[in-house]
Amino acid sequence: MRAEGADLGFAFDGDADRCFVVDENGAPVSPSAVTALGASRELAR
């Protein structure tokens, strides 16, 4: 993440039924926070 200057990183497990998110420092982002962000965007639409 730091080497590329990326804001977020995404990694999927082998069968792509789970997605893991890391922040700009490589720290994991809470799955609950990811869900809340997605839900708030959808509800705003």
Predicted model as a PDB file, atoms N, CA, C, CB and O in Angstrom, pLDDT in the B-factor column:
MODEL        1                                                                  
ATOM      1  N   MET A   1       0.820  -1.171   0.000  1.00 80.00           N  
ATOM      2  CA  MET A   1       0.000   0.000   0.000  1.00 80.00           C  
ATOM      3  C   MET A   1       0.876   1.250   0.000  1.00 80.00           C  
ATOM      4  CB  MET A   1      -0.939  -0.011   1.195  1.00 80.00           C  
ATOM      5  O   MET A   1       0.692   2.145  -0.826  1.00 80.00           O  
ATOM      6  N   ARG A   2       1.803   1.305   0.907  1.00 79.00           N  
ATOM      7  CA  ARG A   2       2.648   2.509   0.986  1.00 79.00           C  
ATOM      8  C   ARG A   2       3.489   2.691  -0.266  1.00 79.00           C  
ATOM      9  CB  ARG A   2       3.560   2.439   2.208  1.00 79.00           C  
ATOM     10  O   ARG A   2       3.643   3.808  -0.760  1.00 79.00           O  
ATOM     11  N   ALA A   3       4.035   1.591  -0.780  1.00 85.00           N  
ATOM     12  CA  ALA A   3       4.913   1.680  -1.957  1.00 85.00           C  
ATOM     13  C   ALA A   3       4.162   2.207  -3.177  1.00 85.00           C  
ATOM     14  CB  ALA A   3       5.518   0.307  -2.275  1.00 85.00           C  
ATOM     15  O   ALA A   3       4.743   2.903  -4.010  1.00 85.00           O  
ATOM     16  N   GLU A   4       2.881   1.881  -3.285  1.00 88.00           N  
ATOM     17  CA  GLU A   4       2.073   2.322  -4.427  1.00 88.00           C  
ATOM     18  C   GLU A   4       1.346   3.632  -4.168  1.00 88.00           C  
ATOM     19  CB  GLU A   4       1.068   1.259  -4.785  1.00 88.00           C  
ATOM     20  O   GLU A   4       0.829   4.246  -5.101  1.00 88.00           O  
ATOM     21  N   GLY A   5       1.298   4.072  -2.908  1.00 89.00           N  
ATOM     22  CA  GLY A   5       0.566   5.285  -2.557  1.00 89.00           C  
ATOM     23  C   GLY A   5      -0.940   5.106  -2.660  1.00 89.00           C  
ATOM     24  O   GLY A   5      -1.670   6.070  -2.892  1.00 89.00           O  
ATOM     25  N   ALA A   6      -1.405   3.875  -2.489  1.00 92.00           N  
ATOM     26  CA  ALA A   6      -2.836   3.574  -2.601  1.00 92.00           C  
ATOM     27  C   ALA A   6      -3.574   3.939  -1.316  1.00 92.00           C  
ATOM     28  CB  ALA A   6      -3.048   2.086  -2.927  1.00 92.00           C  
ATOM     29  O   ALA A   6      -3.001   3.908  -0.226  1.00 92.00           O  
ATOM     30  N   ASP A   7      -4.839   4.280  -1.460  1.00 92.00           N  
ATOM     31  CA  ASP A   7      -5.679   4.600  -0.303  1.00 92.00           C  
ATOM     32  C   ASP A   7      -6.295   3.357   0.321  1.00 92.00           C  
ATOM     33  CB  ASP A   7      -6.778   5.563  -0.708  1.00 92.00           C  
ATOM     34  O   ASP A   7      -6.468   3.292   1.538  1.00 92.00           O  
ATOM     35  N   LEU A   8      -6.622   2.379  -0.497  1.00 91.00           N  
ATOM     36  CA  LEU A   8      -7.234   1.134  -0.034  1.00 91.00           C  
ATOM     37  C   LEU A   8      -6.663  -0.040  -0.809  1.00 91.00           C  
ATOM     38  CB  LEU A   8      -8.769   1.185  -0.185  1.00 91.00           C  
ATOM     39  O   LEU A   8      -6.206   0.097  -1.944  1.00 91.00           O  
ATOM     40  N   GLY A   9      -6.702  -1.199  -0.162  1.00 94.00           N  
ATOM     41  CA  GLY A   9      -6.319  -2.427  -0.835  1.00 94.00           C  
ATOM     42  C   GLY A   9      -7.390  -3.466  -0.614  1.00 94.00           C  
ATOM     43  O   GLY A   9      -8.004  -3.522   0.451  1.00 94.00           O  
ATOM     44  N   PHE A  10      -7.616  -4.293  -1.627  1.00 93.00           N  
ATOM     45  CA  PHE A  10      -8.615  -5.343  -1.552  1.00 93.00           C  
ATOM     46  C   PHE A  10      -7.964  -6.675  -1.862  1.00 93.00           C  
ATOM     47  CB  PHE A  10      -9.783  -5.067  -2.516  1.00 93.00           C  
ATOM     48  O   PHE A  10      -7.164  -6.777  -2.792  1.00 93.00           O  
ATOM     49  N   ALA A  11      -8.298  -7.690  -1.095  1.00 93.00           N  
ATOM     50  CA  ALA A  11      -7.811  -9.048  -1.346  1.00 93.00           C  
ATOM     51  C   ALA A  11      -8.987 -10.000  -1.194  1.00 93.00           C  
ATOM     52  CB  ALA A  11      -6.637  -9.434  -0.371  1.00 93.00           C  
ATOM     53  O   ALA A  11      -9.773  -9.897  -0.252  1.00 93.00           O  
ATOM     54  N   PHE A  12      -9.092 -10.925  -2.135  1.00 94.00           N  
ATOM     55  CA  PHE A  12     -10.173 -11.905  -2.101  1.00 94.00           C  
ATOM     56  C   PHE A  12      -9.601 -13.272  -1.745  1.00 94.00           C  
ATOM     57  CB  PHE A  12     -10.920 -11.959  -3.461  1.00 94.00           C  
ATOM     58  O   PHE A  12      -8.463 -13.589  -2.089  1.00 94.00           O  
ATOM     59  N   ASP A  13     -10.408 -14.081  -1.048  1.00 93.00           N  
ATOM     60  CA  ASP A  13      -9.976 -15.441  -0.758  1.00 93.00           C  
ATOM     61  C   ASP A  13     -10.061 -16.274  -2.036  1.00 93.00           C  
ATOM     62  CB  ASP A  13     -10.839 -16.071   0.374  1.00 93.00           C  
ATOM     63  O   ASP A  13     -10.485 -15.774  -3.077  1.00 93.00           O  
ATOM     64  N   GLY A  14      -9.665 -17.521  -1.958  1.00 93.00           N  
ATOM     65  CA  GLY A  14      -9.536 -18.372  -3.132  1.00 93.00           C  
ATOM     66  C   GLY A  14     -10.784 -18.520  -3.973  1.00 93.00           C  
ATOM     67  O   GLY A  14     -10.688 -18.558  -5.200  1.00 93.00           O  
ATOM     68  N   ASP A  15     -11.962 -18.606  -3.355  1.00 93.00           N  
ATOM     69  CA  ASP A  15     -13.184 -18.754  -4.147  1.00 93.00           C  
ATOM     70  C   ASP A  15     -13.972 -17.450  -4.233  1.00 93.00           C  
ATOM     71  CB  ASP A  15     -14.061 -19.846  -3.555  1.00 93.00           C  
ATOM     72  O   ASP A  15     -15.124 -17.446  -4.668  1.00 93.00           O  
ATOM     73  N   ALA A  16     -13.365 -16.364  -3.826  1.00 89.00           N  
ATOM     74  CA  ALA A  16     -13.901 -15.001  -3.966  1.00 89.00           C  
ATOM     75  C   ALA A  16     -15.234 -14.786  -3.268  1.00 89.00           C  
ATOM     76  CB  ALA A  16     -14.057 -14.670  -5.415  1.00 89.00           C  
ATOM     77  O   ALA A  16     -16.037 -13.962  -3.705  1.00 89.00           O  
ATOM     78  N   ASP A  17     -15.482 -15.529  -2.170  1.00 91.00           N  
ATOM     79  CA  ASP A  17     -16.706 -15.264  -1.429  1.00 91.00           C  
ATOM     80  C   ASP A  17     -16.460 -14.345  -0.230  1.00 91.00           C  
ATOM     81  CB  ASP A  17     -17.323 -16.572  -0.964  1.00 91.00           C  
ATOM     82  O   ASP A  17     -17.391 -14.006   0.501  1.00 91.00           O  
ATOM     83  N   ARG A  18     -15.202 -13.946  -0.033  1.00 91.00           N  
ATOM     84  CA  ARG A  18     -14.855 -12.996   1.012  1.00 91.00           C  
ATOM     85  C   ARG A  18     -13.853 -11.987   0.477  1.00 91.00           C  
ATOM     86  CB  ARG A  18     -14.289 -13.720   2.246  1.00 91.00           C  
ATOM     87  O   ARG A  18     -12.975 -12.325  -0.316  1.00 91.00           O  
ATOM     88  N   CYS A  19     -13.996 -10.754   0.918  1.00 92.00           N  
ATOM     89  CA  CYS A  19     -13.090  -9.684   0.521  1.00 92.00           C  
ATOM     90  C   CYS A  19     -12.506  -9.057   1.781  1.00 92.00           C  
ATOM     91  CB  CYS A  19     -13.823  -8.615  -0.353  1.00 92.00           C  
ATOM     92  O   CYS A  19     -13.234  -8.758   2.728  1.00 92.00           O  
ATOM     93  N   PHE A  20     -11.213  -8.862   1.789  1.00 94.00           N  
ATOM     94  CA  PHE A  20     -10.527  -8.246   2.910  1.00 94.00           C  
ATOM     95  C   PHE A  20     -10.026  -6.881   2.460  1.00 94.00           C  
ATOM     96  CB  PHE A  20      -9.355  -9.141   3.423  1.00 94.00           C  
ATOM     97  O   PHE A  20      -9.500  -6.740   1.356  1.00 94.00           O  
ATOM     98  N   VAL A  21     -10.190  -5.880   3.314  1.00 95.00           N  
ATOM     99  CA  VAL A  21      -9.834  -4.507   2.967  1.00 95.00           C  
ATOM    100  C   VAL A  21      -8.751  -4.028   3.933  1.00 95.00           C  
ATOM    101  CB  VAL A  21     -11.086  -3.567   3.014  1.00 95.00           C  
ATOM    102  O   VAL A  21      -8.830  -4.264   5.138  1.00 95.00           O  
ATOM    103  N   VAL A  22      -7.736  -3.350   3.383  1.00 95.00           N  
ATOM    104  CA  VAL A  22      -6.705  -2.732   4.215  1.00 95.00           C  
ATOM    105  C   VAL A  22      -6.615  -1.251   3.868  1.00 95.00           C  
ATOM    106  CB  VAL A  22      -5.325  -3.434   4.016  1.00 95.00           C  
ATOM    107  O   VAL A  22      -6.895  -0.843   2.741  1.00 95.00           O  
ATOM    108  N   ASP A  23      -6.221  -0.460   4.851  1.00 93.00           N  
ATOM    109  CA  ASP A  23      -6.128   0.986   4.639  1.00 93.00           C  
ATOM    110  C   ASP A  23      -4.772   1.376   4.066  1.00 93.00           C  
ATOM    111  CB  ASP A  23      -6.375   1.732   5.951  1.00 93.00           C  
ATOM    112  O   ASP A  23      -3.964   0.515   3.716  1.00 93.00           O  
ATOM    113  N   GLU A  24      -4.530   2.676   3.974  1.00 92.00           N  
ATOM    114  CA  GLU A  24      -3.305   3.172   3.348  1.00 92.00           C  
ATOM    115  C   GLU A  24      -2.041   2.773   4.087  1.00 92.00           C  
ATOM    116  CB  GLU A  24      -3.361   4.660   3.243  1.00 92.00           C  
ATOM    117  O   GLU A  24      -0.946   2.857   3.531  1.00 92.00           O  
ATOM    118  N   ASN A  25      -2.177   2.336   5.343  1.00 91.00           N  
ATOM    119  CA  ASN A  25      -1.019   1.889   6.117  1.00 91.00           C  
ATOM    120  C   ASN A  25      -0.877   0.378   6.132  1.00 91.00           C  
ATOM    121  CB  ASN A  25      -1.116   2.399   7.531  1.00 91.00           C  
ATOM    122  O   ASN A  25       0.045  -0.150   6.753  1.00 91.00           O  
ATOM    123  N   GLY A  26      -1.776  -0.323   5.457  1.00 90.00           N  
ATOM    124  CA  GLY A  26      -1.743  -1.776   5.446  1.00 90.00           C  
ATOM    125  C   GLY A  26      -2.479  -2.405   6.614  1.00 90.00           C  
ATOM    126  O   GLY A  26      -2.429  -3.622   6.791  1.00 90.00           O  
ATOM    127  N   ALA A  27      -3.162  -1.594   7.418  1.00 94.00           N  
ATOM    128  CA  ALA A  27      -3.927  -2.114   8.553  1.00 94.00           C  
ATOM    129  C   ALA A  27      -5.300  -2.578   8.081  1.00 94.00           C  
ATOM    130  CB  ALA A  27      -4.069  -1.039   9.661  1.00 94.00           C  
ATOM    131  O   ALA A  27      -5.906  -1.950   7.213  1.00 94.00           O  
ATOM    132  N   PRO A  28      -5.794  -3.682   8.653  1.00 96.00           N  
ATOM    133  CA  PRO A  28      -7.108  -4.165   8.232  1.00 96.00           C  
ATOM    134  C   PRO A  28      -8.223  -3.192   8.588  1.00 96.00           C  
ATOM    135  CB  PRO A  28      -7.389  -5.511   8.859  1.00 96.00           C  
ATOM    136  O   PRO A  28      -8.188  -2.544   9.634  1.00 96.00           O  
ATOM    137  N   VAL A  29      -9.210  -3.099   7.709  1.00 96.00           N  
ATOM    138  CA  VAL A  29     -10.397  -2.280   7.944  1.00 96.00           C  
ATOM    139  C   VAL A  29     -11.491  -3.224   8.427  1.00 96.00           C  
ATOM    140  CB  VAL A  29     -10.840  -1.489   6.643  1.00 96.00           C  
ATOM    141  O   VAL A  29     -11.690  -4.293   7.849  1.00 96.00           O  
ATOM    142  N   SER A  30     -12.189  -2.841   9.463  1.00 95.00           N  
ATOM    143  CA  SER A  30     -13.250  -3.661  10.032  1.00 95.00           C  
ATOM    144  C   SER A  30     -14.308  -3.997   8.979  1.00 95.00           C  
ATOM    145  CB  SER A  30     -13.895  -2.943  11.222  1.00 95.00           C  
ATOM    146  O   SER A  30     -14.783  -3.105   8.276  1.00 95.00           O  
ATOM    147  N   PRO A  31     -14.682  -5.275   8.865  1.00 93.00           N  
ATOM    148  CA  PRO A  31     -15.748  -5.635   7.931  1.00 93.00           C  
ATOM    149  C   PRO A  31     -17.049  -4.887   8.212  1.00 93.00           C  
ATOM    150  CB  PRO A  31     -15.998  -7.126   7.986  1.00 93.00           C  
ATOM    151  O   PRO A  31     -17.795  -4.579   7.283  1.00 93.00           O  
ATOM    152  N   SER A  32     -17.325  -4.596   9.471  1.00 94.00           N  
ATOM    153  CA  SER A  32     -18.526  -3.841   9.825  1.00 94.00           C  
ATOM    154  C   SER A  32     -18.462  -2.425   9.256  1.00 94.00           C  
ATOM    155  CB  SER A  32     -18.702  -3.792  11.353  1.00 94.00           C  
ATOM    156  O   SER A  32     -19.477  -1.889   8.812  1.00 94.00           O  
ATOM    157  N   ALA A  33     -17.283  -1.821   9.267  1.00 94.00           N  
ATOM    158  CA  ALA A  33     -17.125  -0.476   8.719  1.00 94.00           C  
ATOM    159  C   ALA A  33     -17.317  -0.484   7.201  1.00 94.00           C  
ATOM    160  CB  ALA A  33     -15.738   0.093   9.079  1.00 94.00           C  
ATOM    161  O   ALA A  33     -17.924   0.432   6.647  1.00 94.00           O  
ATOM    162  N   VAL A  34     -16.805  -1.511   6.534  1.00 92.00           N  
ATOM    163  CA  VAL A  34     -16.968  -1.616   5.089  1.00 92.00           C  
ATOM    164  C   VAL A  34     -18.450  -1.760   4.747  1.00 92.00           C  
ATOM    165  CB  VAL A  34     -16.160  -2.813   4.531  1.00 92.00           C  
ATOM    166  O   VAL A  34     -18.941  -1.112   3.822  1.00 92.00           O  
ATOM    167  N   THR A  35     -19.156  -2.603   5.486  1.00 94.00           N  
ATOM    168  CA  THR A  35     -20.591  -2.793   5.260  1.00 94.00           C  
ATOM    169  C   THR A  35     -21.359  -1.510   5.515  1.00 94.00           C  
ATOM    170  CB  THR A  35     -21.131  -3.907   6.153  1.00 94.00           C  
ATOM    171  O   THR A  35     -22.251  -1.159   4.743  1.00 94.00           O  
ATOM    172  N   ALA A  36     -21.025  -0.807   6.586  1.00 96.00           N  
ATOM    173  CA  ALA A  36     -21.713   0.447   6.914  1.00 96.00           C  
ATOM    174  C   ALA A  36     -21.492   1.504   5.841  1.00 96.00           C  
ATOM    175  CB  ALA A  36     -21.237   0.975   8.265  1.00 96.00           C  
ATOM    176  O   ALA A  36     -22.420   2.236   5.498  1.00 96.00           O  
ATOM    177  N   LEU A  37     -20.280   1.596   5.307  1.00 92.00           N  
ATOM    178  CA  LEU A  37     -20.001   2.563   4.251  1.00 92.00           C  
ATOM    179  C   LEU A  37     -20.784   2.242   2.984  1.00 92.00           C  
ATOM    180  CB  LEU A  37     -18.508   2.598   3.948  1.00 92.00           C  
ATOM    181  O   LEU A  37     -21.353   3.135   2.356  1.00 92.00           O  
ATOM    182  N   GLY A  38     -20.810   0.992   2.620  1.00 92.00           N  
ATOM    183  CA  GLY A  38     -21.570   0.574   1.445  1.00 92.00           C  
ATOM    184  C   GLY A  38     -23.061   0.809   1.623  1.00 92.00           C  
ATOM    185  O   GLY A  38     -23.732   1.285   0.707  1.00 92.00           O  
ATOM    186  N   ALA A  39     -23.576   0.481   2.790  1.00 96.00           N  
ATOM    187  CA  ALA A  39     -25.008   0.668   3.057  1.00 96.00           C  
ATOM    188  C   ALA A  39     -25.385   2.129   3.042  1.00 96.00           C  
ATOM    189  CB  ALA A  39     -25.389   0.055   4.396  1.00 96.00           C  
ATOM    190  O   ALA A  39     -26.429   2.492   2.499  1.00 96.00           O  
ATOM    191  N   SER A  40     -24.555   2.982   3.630  1.00 96.00           N  
ATOM    192  CA  SER A  40     -24.900   4.409   3.663  1.00 96.00           C  
ATOM    193  C   SER A  40     -24.902   5.006   2.265  1.00 96.00           C  
ATOM    194  CB  SER A  40     -23.920   5.177   4.555  1.00 96.00           C  
ATOM    195  O   SER A  40     -25.728   5.869   1.965  1.00 96.00           O  
ATOM    196  N   ARG A  41     -23.989   4.560   1.400  1.00 94.00           N  
ATOM    197  CA  ARG A  41     -23.983   5.038   0.009  1.00 94.00           C  
ATOM    198  C   ARG A  41     -25.233   4.596  -0.739  1.00 94.00           C  
ATOM    199  CB  ARG A  41     -22.737   4.532  -0.724  1.00 94.00           C  
ATOM    200  O   ARG A  41     -25.837   5.377  -1.474  1.00 94.00           O  
ATOM    201  N   GLU A  42     -25.612   3.350  -0.546  1.00 97.00           N  
ATOM    202  CA  GLU A  42     -26.802   2.829  -1.234  1.00 97.00           C  
ATOM    203  C   GLU A  42     -28.083   3.499  -0.732  1.00 97.00           C  
ATOM    204  CB  GLU A  42     -26.901   1.310  -1.042  1.00 97.00           C  
ATOM    205  O   GLU A  42     -28.972   3.821  -1.520  1.00 97.00           O  
ATOM    206  N   LEU A  43     -28.166   3.700   0.562  1.00 97.00           N  
ATOM    207  CA  LEU A  43     -29.355   4.359   1.110  1.00 97.00           C  
ATOM    208  C   LEU A  43     -29.469   5.804   0.646  1.00 97.00           C  
ATOM    209  CB  LEU A  43     -29.328   4.310   2.630  1.00 97.00           C  
ATOM    210  O   LEU A  43     -30.571   6.329   0.485  1.00 97.00           O  
ATOM    211  N   ALA A  44     -28.319   6.444   0.432  1.00 97.00           N  
ATOM    212  CA  ALA A  44     -28.326   7.840  -0.033  1.00 97.00           C  
ATOM    213  C   ALA A  44     -28.822   7.940  -1.473  1.00 97.00           C  
ATOM    214  CB  ALA A  44     -26.917   8.451   0.078  1.00 97.00           C  
ATOM    215  O   ALA A  44     -29.356   8.970  -1.884  1.00 97.00           O  
ATOM    216  N   ARG A  45     -28.637   6.844  -2.246  1.00 93.00           N  
ATOM    217  CA  ARG A  45     -29.101   6.863  -3.634  1.00 93.00           C  
ATOM    218  C   ARG A  45     -30.612   6.789  -3.661  1.00 93.00           C  
ATOM    219  CB  ARG A  45     -28.487   5.699  -4.445  1.00 93.00           C  
ATOM    220  O   ARG A  45     -31.212   6.792  -4.736  1.00 93.00           O  
TER     221      ARG A  45                                                      
ENDMDL                                                                          
END                                                                             
